[in-house]
Structures are given as structure tokens and as C-alpha cells.
């Protein structure tokens, strides 16, 4: 999933400055790299994406996060938006939708 997303973002003119394999690493990388935008999966080992969003937003209320979800995770998407995510994209990723969501979140 990360490779596909990285490919879409890179081809869309964005620079990917870091990746994380779980929610705990995502928080650490966010604090170290301070990216303009984070794409965060809902389902991850160590710490779920929604909990990681809450922690990142607690440390940086201006953080811009777009959630990645699978079909059937609508309730979790609502929780992610309530936790502070700006938008969500659904797997399998459609490049145009990903880039629109990123543009919206950065705008």
C-alpha cells in the first residue's frame, strides 16, 4: 500500500519525506520530519491509525492528515475525521482521488 501511494504522490509532483510501518513509528517520524501532510492507514500494528492521529494532533493541532481506509471501514473513517483527519481515501487507490484529497488537505 505504501509503495502504491508513494508512486501516486511522487508522480503527482509531491515529495515523500518519510514512511512508517506502524502508528508508533508514524508519531516519531512526524515529530522528527514535520511533513506538510501525512497519509495514515486506519489499520496498523503497534498502534492503530486513529490513535496515532490523535497523538499527532495533540502535539501539533495544525497537522494535516488524510486517512487511508478499506471498503467497509466507514465507522472508523468517521472516528478518524473526529480525531482530526482532513479527509480520507479508499483502497484500492484511484490516483486522481488521492491527488484531489492531498490538494484539498494542503489547501
RACORJO-V398876 format. One record per backbone hydrogen bond with DSSP energy under -1.0 kcal/mol. CO is the residue of the C=O (numbers start at 1). NH is the residue of the N-H. E is the energy in kcal/mol with one decimal. If there is no record, write none. Layout:
# RACORJO-V398876
co->CO nh->NH e->E
co->CO nh->NH e->E
This chain:
# RACORJO-V398876
co->1 nh->5 e->-2.5
co->2 nh->6 e->-2.8
co->3 nh->7 e->-2.3
co->4 nh->8 e->-2.2
co->5 nh->9 e->-2.7
co->6 nh->10 e->-2.8
co->7 nh->11 e->-2.4
co->8 nh->12 e->-1.3
co->9 nh->14 e->-2.7
co->10 nh->13 e->-1.8
co->22 nh->26 e->-2.2
co->23 nh->27 e->-1.9
co->24 nh->28 e->-1.9
co->25 nh->29 e->-3.2
co->26 nh->30 e->-2.5
co->27 nh->31 e->-2.5
co->28 nh->32 e->-1.9
co->29 nh->33 e->-3.2
co->30 nh->34 e->-2.7
co->38 nh->66 e->-3.1
co->40 nh->68 e->-2.9
co->42 nh->49 e->-2.5
co->45 nh->23 e->-1.2
co->45 nh->47 e->-3.1
co->47 nh->23 e->-1.0
co->48 nh->52 e->-2.0
co->49 nh->53 e->-2.5
co->50 nh->54 e->-2.1
co->51 nh->55 e->-2.1
co->52 nh->56 e->-2.6
co->53 nh->57 e->-2.9
co->54 nh->58 e->-2.0
co->55 nh->59 e->-1.9
co->56 nh->60 e->-2.7
co->60 nh->63 e->-2.3
co->64 nh->38 e->-2.4
co->65 nh->86 e->-3.2
co->66 nh->40 e->-2.6
co->67 nh->89 e->-2.9
co->68 nh->42 e->-1.8
co->69 nh->91 e->-3.3
co->70 nh->73 e->-1.4
co->73 nh->77 e->-2.1
co->74 nh->78 e->-2.1
co->75 nh->79 e->-1.9
co->76 nh->80 e->-2.3
co->77 nh->81 e->-2.4
co->78 nh->82 e->-2.4
co->79 nh->83 e->-1.8
co->80 nh->85 e->-2.5
co->87 nh->67 e->-2.7
co->89 nh->69 e->-2.7
co->94 nh->98 e->-2.4
co->95 nh->99 e->-2.5
co->96 nh->100 e->-2.3
co->97 nh->101 e->-2.3
co->98 nh->102 e->-2.3
co->99 nh->103 e->-2.4
co->100 nh->104 e->-2.5
co->101 nh->105 e->-2.5
co->102 nh->106 e->-2.3
co->103 nh->107 e->-1.7
